[in-house]
Amino acid sequence: MASLPMNDKLILMQYAIDKYDSENALKEKLKRTLSQKEIERTIDTLIGMQKVRRIGMDVLQNNVSHSGELPELPGHLKSILESL
């Protein structure tokens, strides 16, 4: 798969977290699209930006109370998200 820009990775990750809140399931589903390092870096970036929060050991949640609604999903990311 071609490399995605960082902003696309962040948006894709937020929608994937919305679909799968388990961090382990999320990593398993995304491993065909992003490398393990990219997945972890994207999660860490979203947590640092307070767009995502960690609840417990394995649960991630979009922090919509802090950052508002999820950004609009670009068309080229819809097919990736549907394939997860």
PyMOL Python script that loads the backbone (N, CA, C, O; Angstrom):
from pymol import cmd

cmd.read_pdbstr("""\
ATOM      1  N   MET A   1       0.843  -1.176   0.000  1.00  0.00           N
ATOM      2  CA  MET A   1       0.000   0.000   0.000  1.00  0.00           C
ATOM      3  C   MET A   1       0.882   1.232   0.000  1.00  0.00           C
ATOM      4  O   MET A   1       1.915   1.268   0.669  1.00  0.00           O
ATOM      5  N   ALA A   2       0.472   2.240  -0.753  1.00  0.00           N
ATOM      6  CA  ALA A   2       1.217   3.496  -0.800  1.00  0.00           C
ATOM      7  C   ALA A   2       1.172   4.182   0.557  1.00  0.00           C
ATOM      8  O   ALA A   2       0.223   4.031   1.326  1.00  0.00           O
ATOM      9  N   SER A   3       2.211   4.927   0.820  1.00  0.00           N
ATOM     10  CA  SER A   3       2.304   5.622   2.102  1.00  0.00           C
ATOM     11  C   SER A   3       1.259   6.730   2.180  1.00  0.00           C
ATOM     12  O   SER A   3       1.081   7.501   1.237  1.00  0.00           O
ATOM     13  N   LEU A   4       0.576   6.796   3.311  1.00  0.00           N
ATOM     14  CA  LEU A   4      -0.436   7.828   3.532  1.00  0.00           C
ATOM     15  C   LEU A   4       0.195   9.032   4.221  1.00  0.00           C
ATOM     16  O   LEU A   4       1.100   8.872   5.039  1.00  0.00           O
ATOM     17  N   PRO A   5      -0.280  10.248   3.893  1.00  0.00           N
ATOM     18  CA  PRO A   5       0.179  11.426   4.640  1.00  0.00           C
ATOM     19  C   PRO A   5      -0.234  11.306   6.112  1.00  0.00           C
ATOM     20  O   PRO A   5      -1.205  10.621   6.432  1.00  0.00           O
ATOM     21  N   MET A   6       0.497  11.965   6.992  1.00  0.00           N
ATOM     22  CA  MET A   6       0.235  11.862   8.434  1.00  0.00           C
ATOM     23  C   MET A   6      -1.198  12.248   8.774  1.00  0.00           C
ATOM     24  O   MET A   6      -1.829  11.593   9.603  1.00  0.00           O
ATOM     25  N   ASN A   7      -1.724  13.297   8.149  1.00  0.00           N
ATOM     26  CA  ASN A   7      -3.091  13.723   8.449  1.00  0.00           C
ATOM     27  C   ASN A   7      -4.097  12.623   8.106  1.00  0.00           C
ATOM     28  O   ASN A   7      -5.061  12.409   8.841  1.00  0.00           O
ATOM     29  N   ASP A   8      -3.873  11.926   6.988  1.00  0.00           N
ATOM     30  CA  ASP A   8      -4.752  10.818   6.610  1.00  0.00           C
ATOM     31  C   ASP A   8      -4.654   9.672   7.617  1.00  0.00           C
ATOM     32  O   ASP A   8      -5.658   9.040   7.944  1.00  0.00           O
ATOM     33  N   LYS A   9      -3.442   9.408   8.106  1.00  0.00           N
ATOM     34  CA  LYS A   9      -3.264   8.355   9.116  1.00  0.00           C
ATOM     35  C   LYS A   9      -4.034   8.701  10.391  1.00  0.00           C
ATOM     36  O   LYS A   9      -4.659   7.835  11.002  1.00  0.00           O
ATOM     37  N   LEU A  10      -3.982   9.983  10.786  1.00  0.00           N
ATOM     38  CA  LEU A  10      -4.686  10.412  11.999  1.00  0.00           C
ATOM     39  C   LEU A  10      -6.195  10.244  11.844  1.00  0.00           C
ATOM     40  O   LEU A  10      -6.868   9.746  12.746  1.00  0.00           O
ATOM     41  N   ILE A  11      -6.722  10.664  10.692  1.00  0.00           N
ATOM     42  CA  ILE A  11      -8.163  10.546  10.444  1.00  0.00           C
ATOM     43  C   ILE A  11      -8.571   9.077  10.384  1.00  0.00           C
ATOM     44  O   ILE A  11      -9.562   8.681  10.998  1.00  0.00           O
ATOM     45  N   LEU A  12      -7.813   8.272   9.646  1.00  0.00           N
ATOM     46  CA  LEU A  12      -8.108   6.842   9.541  1.00  0.00           C
ATOM     47  C   LEU A  12      -8.102   6.191  10.918  1.00  0.00           C
ATOM     48  O   LEU A  12      -8.978   5.384  11.227  1.00  0.00           O
ATOM     49  N   MET A  13      -7.129   6.535  11.738  1.00  0.00           N
ATOM     50  CA  MET A  13      -7.031   5.960  13.079  1.00  0.00           C
ATOM     51  C   MET A  13      -8.230   6.349  13.935  1.00  0.00           C
ATOM     52  O   MET A  13      -8.750   5.514  14.675  1.00  0.00           O
ATOM     53  N   GLN A  14      -8.681   7.604  13.850  1.00  0.00           N
ATOM     54  CA  GLN A  14      -9.832   8.023  14.647  1.00  0.00           C
ATOM     55  C   GLN A  14     -11.078   7.229  14.258  1.00  0.00           C
ATOM     56  O   GLN A  14     -11.845   6.813  15.126  1.00  0.00           O
ATOM     57  N   TYR A  15     -11.281   7.020  12.968  1.00  0.00           N
ATOM     58  CA  TYR A  15     -12.444   6.246  12.530  1.00  0.00           C
ATOM     59  C   TYR A  15     -12.291   4.767  12.877  1.00  0.00           C
ATOM     60  O   TYR A  15     -13.275   4.101  13.200  1.00  0.00           O
ATOM     61  N   ALA A  16     -11.070   4.255  12.814  1.00  0.00           N
ATOM     62  CA  ALA A  16     -10.833   2.861  13.199  1.00  0.00           C
ATOM     63  C   ALA A  16     -11.076   2.672  14.695  1.00  0.00           C
ATOM     64  O   ALA A  16     -11.613   1.645  15.109  1.00  0.00           O
ATOM     65  N   ILE A  17     -10.686   3.655  15.508  1.00  0.00           N
ATOM     66  CA  ILE A  17     -10.941   3.591  16.952  1.00  0.00           C
ATOM     67  C   ILE A  17     -12.438   3.620  17.215  1.00  0.00           C
ATOM     68  O   ILE A  17     -12.926   2.960  18.132  1.00  0.00           O
ATOM     69  N   ASP A  18     -13.162   4.384  16.412  1.00  0.00           N
ATOM     70  CA  ASP A  18     -14.618   4.438  16.548  1.00  0.00           C
ATOM     71  C   ASP A  18     -15.233   3.067  16.248  1.00  0.00           C
ATOM     72  O   ASP A  18     -16.239   2.685  16.847  1.00  0.00           O
ATOM     73  N   LYS A  19     -14.623   2.337  15.323  1.00  0.00           N
ATOM     74  CA  LYS A  19     -15.123   1.024  14.911  1.00  0.00           C
ATOM     75  C   LYS A  19     -14.668  -0.086  15.863  1.00  0.00           C
ATOM     76  O   LYS A  19     -15.451  -0.977  16.195  1.00  0.00           O
ATOM     77  N   TYR A  20     -13.419  -0.037  16.299  1.00  0.00           N
ATOM     78  CA  TYR A  20     -12.838  -1.048  17.194  1.00  0.00           C
ATOM     79  C   TYR A  20     -12.187  -0.328  18.360  1.00  0.00           C
ATOM     80  O   TYR A  20     -11.158   0.321  18.173  1.00  0.00           O
ATOM     81  N   ASP A  21     -12.749  -0.420  19.556  1.00  0.00           N
ATOM     82  CA  ASP A  21     -12.158   0.309  20.682  1.00  0.00           C
ATOM     83  C   ASP A  21     -11.017  -0.454  21.354  1.00  0.00           C
ATOM     84  O   ASP A  21     -10.274   0.130  22.143  1.00  0.00           O
ATOM     85  N   SER A  22     -10.865  -1.729  21.062  1.00  0.00           N
ATOM     86  CA  SER A  22      -9.766  -2.516  21.634  1.00  0.00           C
ATOM     87  C   SER A  22      -8.475  -2.208  20.872  1.00  0.00           C
ATOM     88  O   SER A  22      -8.420  -2.346  19.650  1.00  0.00           O
ATOM     89  N   GLU A  23      -7.450  -1.794  21.595  1.00  0.00           N
ATOM     90  CA  GLU A  23      -6.179  -1.445  20.954  1.00  0.00           C
ATOM     91  C   GLU A  23      -5.568  -2.642  20.238  1.00  0.00           C
ATOM     92  O   GLU A  23      -5.016  -2.486  19.149  1.00  0.00           O
ATOM     93  N   ASN A  24      -5.654  -3.824  20.821  1.00  0.00           N
ATOM     94  CA  ASN A  24      -5.098  -5.020  20.177  1.00  0.00           C
ATOM     95  C   ASN A  24      -5.844  -5.359  18.891  1.00  0.00           C
ATOM     96  O   ASN A  24      -5.218  -5.699  17.887  1.00  0.00           O
ATOM     97  N   ALA A  25      -7.174  -5.272  18.910  1.00  0.00           N
ATOM     98  CA  ALA A  25      -7.964  -5.531  17.702  1.00  0.00           C
ATOM     99  C   ALA A  25      -7.652  -4.487  16.635  1.00  0.00           C
ATOM    100  O   ALA A  25      -7.548  -4.804  15.451  1.00  0.00           O
ATOM    101  N   LEU A  26      -7.507  -3.260  17.063  1.00  0.00           N
ATOM    102  CA  LEU A  26      -7.193  -2.158  16.159  1.00  0.00           C
ATOM    103  C   LEU A  26      -5.853  -2.394  15.454  1.00  0.00           C
ATOM    104  O   LEU A  26      -5.748  -2.231  14.238  1.00  0.00           O
ATOM    105  N   LYS A  27      -4.849  -2.770  16.211  1.00  0.00           N
ATOM    106  CA  LYS A  27      -3.528  -3.036  15.636  1.00  0.00           C
ATOM    107  C   LYS A  27      -3.584  -4.206  14.661  1.00  0.00           C
ATOM    108  O   LYS A  27      -2.936  -4.182  13.615  1.00  0.00           O
ATOM    109  N   GLU A  28      -4.359  -5.225  15.005  1.00  0.00           N
ATOM    110  CA  GLU A  28      -4.498  -6.396  14.133  1.00  0.00           C
ATOM    111  C   GLU A  28      -5.167  -6.010  12.808  1.00  0.00           C
ATOM    112  O   GLU A  28      -4.732  -6.444  11.742  1.00  0.00           O
ATOM    113  N   LYS A  29      -6.214  -5.201  12.878  1.00  0.00           N
ATOM    114  CA  LYS A  29      -6.946  -4.802  11.672  1.00  0.00           C
ATOM    115  C   LYS A  29      -6.130  -3.865  10.789  1.00  0.00           C
ATOM    116  O   LYS A  29      -6.230  -3.926   9.563  1.00  0.00           O
ATOM    117  N   LEU A  30      -5.325  -3.002  11.399  1.00  0.00           N
ATOM    118  CA  LEU A  30      -4.584  -1.996  10.636  1.00  0.00           C
ATOM    119  C   LEU A  30      -3.229  -2.475  10.123  1.00  0.00           C
ATOM    120  O   LEU A  30      -2.580  -1.766   9.354  1.00  0.00           O
ATOM    121  N   LYS A  31      -2.791  -3.661  10.533  1.00  0.00           N
ATOM    122  CA  LYS A  31      -1.430  -4.081  10.185  1.00  0.00           C
ATOM    123  C   LYS A  31      -1.223  -4.288   8.684  1.00  0.00           C
ATOM    124  O   LYS A  31      -0.081  -4.298   8.223  1.00  0.00           O
ATOM    125  N   ARG A  32      -2.290  -4.452   7.918  1.00  0.00           N
ATOM    126  CA  ARG A  32      -2.156  -4.566   6.465  1.00  0.00           C
ATOM    127  C   ARG A  32      -2.030  -3.198   5.804  1.00  0.00           C
ATOM    128  O   ARG A  32      -1.572  -3.091   4.667  1.00  0.00           O
ATOM    129  N   THR A  33      -2.438  -2.154   6.523  1.00  0.00           N
ATOM    130  CA  THR A  33      -2.428  -0.800   5.976  1.00  0.00           C
ATOM    131  C   THR A  33      -1.244   0.020   6.472  1.00  0.00           C
ATOM    132  O   THR A  33      -0.636   0.765   5.703  1.00  0.00           O
ATOM    133  N   LEU A  34      -0.916  -0.115   7.753  1.00  0.00           N
ATOM    134  CA  LEU A  34       0.164   0.654   8.375  1.00  0.00           C
ATOM    135  C   LEU A  34       1.135  -0.294   9.070  1.00  0.00           C
ATOM    136  O   LEU A  34       0.758  -1.387   9.492  1.00  0.00           O
ATOM    137  N   SER A  35       2.381   0.134   9.182  1.00  0.00           N
ATOM    138  CA  SER A  35       3.352  -0.671   9.926  1.00  0.00           C
ATOM    139  C   SER A  35       3.055  -0.560  11.419  1.00  0.00           C
ATOM    140  O   SER A  35       2.345   0.349  11.849  1.00  0.00           O
ATOM    141  N   GLN A  36       3.595  -1.477  12.199  1.00  0.00           N
ATOM    142  CA  GLN A  36       3.397  -1.460  13.652  1.00  0.00           C
ATOM    143  C   GLN A  36       3.867  -0.130  14.240  1.00  0.00           C
ATOM    144  O   GLN A  36       3.211   0.443  15.110  1.00  0.00           O
ATOM    145  N   LYS A  37       5.003   0.348  13.757  1.00  0.00           N
ATOM    146  CA  LYS A  37       5.559   1.616  14.244  1.00  0.00           C
ATOM    147  C   LYS A  37       4.629   2.783  13.902  1.00  0.00           C
ATOM    148  O   LYS A  37       4.415   3.667  14.731  1.00  0.00           O
ATOM    149  N   GLU A  38       4.072   2.790  12.677  1.00  0.00           N
ATOM    150  CA  GLU A  38       3.144   3.854  12.273  1.00  0.00           C
ATOM    151  C   GLU A  38       1.875   3.824  13.119  1.00  0.00           C
ATOM    152  O   GLU A  38       1.356   4.872  13.502  1.00  0.00           O
ATOM    153  N   ILE A  39       1.379   2.631  13.408  1.00  0.00           N
ATOM    154  CA  ILE A  39       0.173   2.497  14.230  1.00  0.00           C
ATOM    155  C   ILE A  39       0.425   3.080  15.616  1.00  0.00           C
ATOM    156  O   ILE A  39      -0.365   3.884  16.113  1.00  0.00           O
ATOM    157  N   GLU A  40       1.519   2.675  16.230  1.00  0.00           N
ATOM    158  CA  GLU A  40       1.826   3.156  17.584  1.00  0.00           C
ATOM    159  C   GLU A  40       2.089   4.657  17.604  1.00  0.00           C
ATOM    160  O   GLU A  40       1.647   5.352  18.518  1.00  0.00           O
ATOM    161  N   ARG A  41       2.802   5.158  16.606  1.00  0.00           N
ATOM    162  CA  ARG A  41       3.092   6.592  16.527  1.00  0.00           C
ATOM    163  C   ARG A  41       1.799   7.396  16.337  1.00  0.00           C
ATOM    164  O   ARG A  41       1.629   8.454  16.943  1.00  0.00           O
ATOM    165  N   THR A  42       0.901   6.899  15.507  1.00  0.00           N
ATOM    166  CA  THR A  42      -0.358   7.598  15.260  1.00  0.00           C
ATOM    167  C   THR A  42      -1.220   7.616  16.514  1.00  0.00           C
ATOM    168  O   THR A  42      -1.810   8.646  16.840  1.00  0.00           O
ATOM    169  N   ILE A  43      -1.303   6.496  17.221  1.00  0.00           N
ATOM    170  CA  ILE A  43      -2.059   6.451  18.478  1.00  0.00           C
ATOM    171  C   ILE A  43      -1.454   7.430  19.482  1.00  0.00           C
ATOM    172  O   ILE A  43      -2.179   8.196  20.116  1.00  0.00           O
ATOM    173  N   ASP A  44      -0.127   7.407  19.627  1.00  0.00           N
ATOM    174  CA  ASP A  44       0.542   8.313  20.567  1.00  0.00           C
ATOM    175  C   ASP A  44       0.307   9.778  20.202  1.00  0.00           C
ATOM    176  O   ASP A  44       0.109  10.614  21.084  1.00  0.00           O
ATOM    177  N   THR A  45       0.328  10.089  18.906  1.00  0.00           N
ATOM    178  CA  THR A  45       0.083  11.465  18.458  1.00  0.00           C
ATOM    179  C   THR A  45      -1.333  11.899  18.800  1.00  0.00           C
ATOM    180  O   THR A  45      -1.539  13.006  19.296  1.00  0.00           O
ATOM    181  N   LEU A  46      -2.313  11.035  18.538  1.00  0.00           N
ATOM    182  CA  LEU A  46      -3.706  11.376  18.843  1.00  0.00           C
ATOM    183  C   LEU A  46      -3.925  11.544  20.343  1.00  0.00           C
ATOM    184  O   LEU A  46      -4.687  12.417  20.760  1.00  0.00           O
ATOM    185  N   ILE A  47      -3.272  10.727  21.152  1.00  0.00           N
ATOM    186  CA  ILE A  47      -3.374  10.871  22.609  1.00  0.00           C
ATOM    187  C   ILE A  47      -2.737  12.193  23.035  1.00  0.00           C
ATOM    188  O   ILE A  47      -3.294  12.910  23.868  1.00  0.00           O
ATOM    189  N   GLY A  48      -1.574  12.520  22.470  1.00  0.00           N
ATOM    190  CA  GLY A  48      -0.899  13.772  22.791  1.00  0.00           C
ATOM    191  C   GLY A  48      -1.705  14.995  22.387  1.00  0.00           C
ATOM    192  O   GLY A  48      -1.654  16.024  23.060  1.00  0.00           O
ATOM    193  N   MET A  49      -2.453  14.889  21.285  1.00  0.00           N
ATOM    194  CA  MET A  49      -3.300  15.990  20.820  1.00  0.00           C
ATOM    195  C   MET A  49      -4.638  16.018  21.557  1.00  0.00           C
ATOM    196  O   MET A  49      -5.466  16.895  21.311  1.00  0.00           O
ATOM    197  N   GLN A  50      -4.848  15.073  22.448  1.00  0.00           N
ATOM    198  CA  GLN A  50      -6.069  14.910  23.231  1.00  0.00           C
ATOM    199  C   GLN A  50      -7.298  14.662  22.353  1.00  0.00           C
ATOM    200  O   GLN A  50      -8.416  15.017  22.726  1.00  0.00           O
ATOM    201  N   LYS A  51      -7.082  14.049  21.183  1.00  0.00           N
ATOM    202  CA  LYS A  51      -8.200  13.667  20.327  1.00  0.00           C
ATOM    203  C   LYS A  51      -8.672  12.259  20.658  1.00  0.00           C
ATOM    204  O   LYS A  51      -9.794  11.873  20.331  1.00  0.00           O
ATOM    205  N   VAL A  52      -7.791  11.491  21.316  1.00  0.00           N
ATOM    206  CA  VAL A  52      -8.086  10.117  21.729  1.00  0.00           C
ATOM    207  C   VAL A  52      -7.622   9.966  23.166  1.00  0.00           C
ATOM    208  O   VAL A  52      -6.633  10.571  23.580  1.00  0.00           O
ATOM    209  N   ARG A  53      -8.346   9.155  23.920  1.00  0.00           N
ATOM    210  CA  ARG A  53      -7.917   8.876  25.294  1.00  0.00           C
ATOM    211  C   ARG A  53      -7.875   7.372  25.505  1.00  0.00           C
ATOM    212  O   ARG A  53      -8.608   6.608  24.878  1.00  0.00           O
ATOM    213  N   ARG A  54      -6.999   6.981  26.403  1.00  0.00           N
ATOM    214  CA  ARG A  54      -6.855   5.570  26.759  1.00  0.00           C
ATOM    215  C   ARG A  54      -7.689   5.334  28.013  1.00  0.00           C
ATOM    216  O   ARG A  54      -7.548   6.052  29.003  1.00  0.00           O
ATOM    217  N   ILE A  55      -8.549   4.334  27.968  1.00  0.00           N
ATOM    218  CA  ILE A  55      -9.390   3.983  29.111  1.00  0.00           C
ATOM    219  C   ILE A  55      -9.057   2.545  29.464  1.00  0.00           C
ATOM    220  O   ILE A  55      -9.448   1.623  28.747  1.00  0.00           O
ATOM    221  N   GLY A  56      -8.350   2.347  30.541  1.00  0.00           N
ATOM    222  CA  GLY A  56      -7.943   0.996  30.911  1.00  0.00           C
ATOM    223  C   GLY A  56      -6.733   0.551  30.113  1.00  0.00           C
ATOM    224  O   GLY A  56      -6.072   1.352  29.453  1.00  0.00           O
ATOM    225  N   MET A  57      -6.461  -0.727  30.187  1.00  0.00           N
ATOM    226  CA  MET A  57      -5.251  -1.282  29.575  1.00  0.00           C
ATOM    227  C   MET A  57      -5.327  -1.391  28.054  1.00  0.00           C
ATOM    228  O   MET A  57      -4.320  -1.185  27.376  1.00  0.00           O
ATOM    229  N   ASP A  58      -6.489  -1.708  27.508  1.00  0.00           N
ATOM    230  CA  ASP A  58      -6.581  -2.030  26.084  1.00  0.00           C
ATOM    231  C   ASP A  58      -7.694  -1.268  25.371  1.00  0.00           C
ATOM    232  O   ASP A  58      -8.054  -1.631  24.251  1.00  0.00           O
ATOM    233  N   VAL A  59      -8.247  -0.228  25.984  1.00  0.00           N
ATOM    234  CA  VAL A  59      -9.392   0.447  25.382  1.00  0.00           C
ATOM    235  C   VAL A  59      -9.019   1.871  25.001  1.00  0.00           C
ATOM    236  O   VAL A  59      -8.515   2.637  25.822  1.00  0.00           O
ATOM    237  N   LEU A  60      -9.276   2.215  23.736  1.00  0.00           N
ATOM    238  CA  LEU A  60      -9.078   3.571  23.240  1.00  0.00           C
ATOM    239  C   LEU A  60     -10.441   4.161  22.914  1.00  0.00           C
ATOM    240  O   LEU A  60     -11.358   3.444  22.514  1.00  0.00           O
ATOM    241  N   GLN A  61     -10.568   5.470  23.088  1.00  0.00           N
ATOM    242  CA  GLN A  61     -11.847   6.133  22.832  1.00  0.00           C
ATOM    243  C   GLN A  61     -11.561   7.509  22.242  1.00  0.00           C
ATOM    244  O   GLN A  61     -10.670   8.220  22.707  1.00  0.00           O
ATOM    245  N   ASN A  62     -12.327   7.879  21.210  1.00  0.00           N
ATOM    246  CA  ASN A  62     -12.224   9.223  20.669  1.00  0.00           C
ATOM    247  C   ASN A  62     -12.706  10.201  21.725  1.00  0.00           C
ATOM    248  O   ASN A  62     -13.739   9.980  22.356  1.00  0.00           O
ATOM    249  N   ASN A  63     -11.971  11.268  21.917  1.00  0.00           N
ATOM    250  CA  ASN A  63     -12.271  12.256  22.949  1.00  0.00           C
ATOM    251  C   ASN A  63     -13.110  13.379  22.338  1.00  0.00           C
ATOM    252  O   ASN A  63     -12.654  14.519  22.256  1.00  0.00           O
ATOM    253  N   VAL A  64     -14.336  13.062  21.910  1.00  0.00           N
ATOM    254  CA  VAL A  64     -15.177  14.052  21.245  1.00  0.00           C
ATOM    255  C   VAL A  64     -15.624  15.160  22.190  1.00  0.00           C
ATOM    256  O   VAL A  64     -15.976  16.249  21.737  1.00  0.00           O
ATOM    257  N   SER A  65     -15.617  14.902  23.492  1.00  0.00           N
ATOM    258  CA  SER A  65     -15.987  15.961  24.430  1.00  0.00           C
ATOM    259  C   SER A  65     -14.918  17.051  24.458  1.00  0.00           C
ATOM    260  O   SER A  65     -15.217  18.201  24.778  1.00  0.00           O
ATOM    261  N   HIS A  66     -13.687  16.705  24.129  1.00  0.00           N
ATOM    262  CA  HIS A  66     -12.594  17.686  24.129  1.00  0.00           C
ATOM    263  C   HIS A  66     -12.354  18.271  22.737  1.00  0.00           C
ATOM    264  O   HIS A  66     -12.149  19.477  22.595  1.00  0.00           O
ATOM    265  N   SER A  67     -12.378  17.429  21.725  1.00  0.00           N
ATOM    266  CA  SER A  67     -11.980  17.865  20.382  1.00  0.00           C
ATOM    267  C   SER A  67     -13.146  18.044  19.416  1.00  0.00           C
ATOM    268  O   SER A  67     -12.929  18.425  18.266  1.00  0.00           O
ATOM    269  N   GLY A  68     -14.361  17.783  19.847  1.00  0.00           N
ATOM    270  CA  GLY A  68     -15.510  17.900  18.953  1.00  0.00           C
ATOM    271  C   GLY A  68     -15.700  16.637  18.128  1.00  0.00           C
ATOM    272  O   GLY A  68     -15.129  15.589  18.430  1.00  0.00           O
ATOM    273  N   GLU A  69     -16.502  16.751  17.096  1.00  0.00           N
ATOM    274  CA  GLU A  69     -16.817  15.606  16.245  1.00  0.00           C
ATOM    275  C   GLU A  69     -15.593  15.144  15.460  1.00  0.00           C
ATOM    276  O   GLU A  69     -14.613  15.875  15.324  1.00  0.00           O
ATOM    277  N   LEU A  70     -15.668  13.929  14.951  1.00  0.00           N
ATOM    278  CA  LEU A  70     -14.596  13.404  14.112  1.00  0.00           C
ATOM    279  C   LEU A  70     -14.505  14.236  12.835  1.00  0.00           C
ATOM    280  O   LEU A  70     -15.519  14.730  12.343  1.00  0.00           O
ATOM    281  N   PRO A  71     -13.295  14.393  12.296  1.00  0.00           N
ATOM    282  CA  PRO A  71     -13.157  15.121  11.029  1.00  0.00           C
ATOM    283  C   PRO A  71     -13.852  14.348   9.911  1.00  0.00           C
ATOM    284  O   PRO A  71     -14.090  13.146  10.030  1.00  0.00           O
ATOM    285  N   GLU A  72     -14.170  15.041   8.836  1.00  0.00           N
ATOM    286  CA  GLU A  72     -14.825  14.389   7.704  1.00  0.00           C
ATOM    287  C   GLU A  72     -13.880  13.351   7.100  1.00  0.00           C
ATOM    288  O   GLU A  72     -12.689  13.603   6.922  1.00  0.00           O
ATOM    289  N   LEU A  73     -14.433  12.192   6.792  1.00  0.00           N
ATOM    290  CA  LEU A  73     -13.636  11.098   6.231  1.00  0.00           C
ATOM    291  C   LEU A  73     -13.487  11.298   4.719  1.00  0.00           C
ATOM    292  O   LEU A  73     -14.480  11.248   3.993  1.00  0.00           O
ATOM    293  N   PRO A  74     -12.255  11.524   4.234  1.00  0.00           N
ATOM    294  CA  PRO A  74     -12.045  11.681   2.789  1.00  0.00           C
ATOM    295  C   PRO A  74     -12.422  10.403   2.040  1.00  0.00           C
ATOM    296  O   PRO A  74     -12.310   9.300   2.576  1.00  0.00           O
ATOM    297  N   GLY A  75     -12.862  10.563   0.816  1.00  0.00           N
ATOM    298  CA  GLY A  75     -13.313   9.436   0.006  1.00  0.00           C
ATOM    299  C   GLY A  75     -12.287   8.331  -0.152  1.00  0.00           C
ATOM    300  O   GLY A  75     -12.642   7.153  -0.127  1.00  0.00           O
ATOM    301  N   HIS A  76     -11.012   8.691  -0.315  1.00  0.00           N
ATOM    302  CA  HIS A  76      -9.983   7.667  -0.535  1.00  0.00           C
ATOM    303  C   HIS A  76      -9.705   6.845   0.720  1.00  0.00           C
ATOM    304  O   HIS A  76      -9.080   5.788   0.631  1.00  0.00           O
ATOM    305  N   LEU A  77     -10.155   7.310   1.888  1.00  0.00           N
ATOM    306  CA  LEU A  77      -9.973   6.535   3.120  1.00  0.00           C
ATOM    307  C   LEU A  77     -11.176   5.638   3.422  1.00  0.00           C
ATOM    308  O   LEU A  77     -11.074   4.708   4.222  1.00  0.00           O
ATOM    309  N   LYS A  78     -12.312   5.919   2.782  1.00  0.00           N
ATOM    310  CA  LYS A  78     -13.522   5.123   3.044  1.00  0.00           C
ATOM    311  C   LYS A  78     -13.317   3.657   2.681  1.00  0.00           C
ATOM    312  O   LYS A  78     -13.728   2.766   3.424  1.00  0.00           O
ATOM    313  N   SER A  79     -12.684   3.408   1.542  1.00  0.00           N
ATOM    314  CA  SER A  79     -12.479   2.014   1.125  1.00  0.00           C
ATOM    315  C   SER A  79     -11.523   1.288   2.072  1.00  0.00           C
ATOM    316  O   SER A  79     -11.691   0.098   2.337  1.00  0.00           O
ATOM    317  N   ILE A  80     -10.518   2.010   2.582  1.00  0.00           N
ATOM    318  CA  ILE A  80      -9.591   1.397   3.542  1.00  0.00           C
ATOM    319  C   ILE A  80     -10.336   1.045   4.819  1.00  0.00           C
ATOM    320  O   ILE A  80     -10.173  -0.050   5.358  1.00  0.00           O
ATOM    321  N   LEU A  81     -11.151   1.970   5.303  1.00  0.00           N
ATOM    322  CA  LEU A  81     -11.897   1.746   6.538  1.00  0.00           C
ATOM    323  C   LEU A  81     -12.890   0.594   6.380  1.00  0.00           C
ATOM    324  O   LEU A  81     -13.055  -0.215   7.294  1.00  0.00           O
ATOM    325  N   GLU A  82     -13.550   0.518   5.226  1.00  0.00           N
ATOM    326  CA  GLU A  82     -14.517  -0.557   4.993  1.00  0.00           C
ATOM    327  C   GLU A  82     -13.840  -1.924   4.928  1.00  0.00           C
ATOM    328  O   GLU A  82     -14.462  -2.939   5.240  1.00  0.00           O
ATOM    329  N   SER A  83     -12.571  -1.957   4.524  1.00  0.00           N
ATOM    330  CA  SER A  83     -11.869  -3.241   4.412  1.00  0.00           C
ATOM    331  C   SER A  83     -11.341  -3.747   5.753  1.00  0.00           C
ATOM    332  O   SER A  83     -10.867  -4.879   5.841  1.00  0.00           O
ATOM    333  N   LEU A  84     -11.418  -2.926   6.790  1.00  0.00           N
ATOM    334  CA  LEU A  84     -10.929  -3.347   8.113  1.00  0.00           C
ATOM    335  C   LEU A  84     -11.872  -4.350   8.732  1.00  0.00           C
ATOM    336  O   LEU A  84     -11.630  -4.820   9.844  1.00  0.00           O
TER     337      LEU A  84
END
""", "prot")
cmd.dss("prot")
cmd.show_as("cartoon", "prot")
cmd.util.cbc("prot")
cmd.orient("prot")
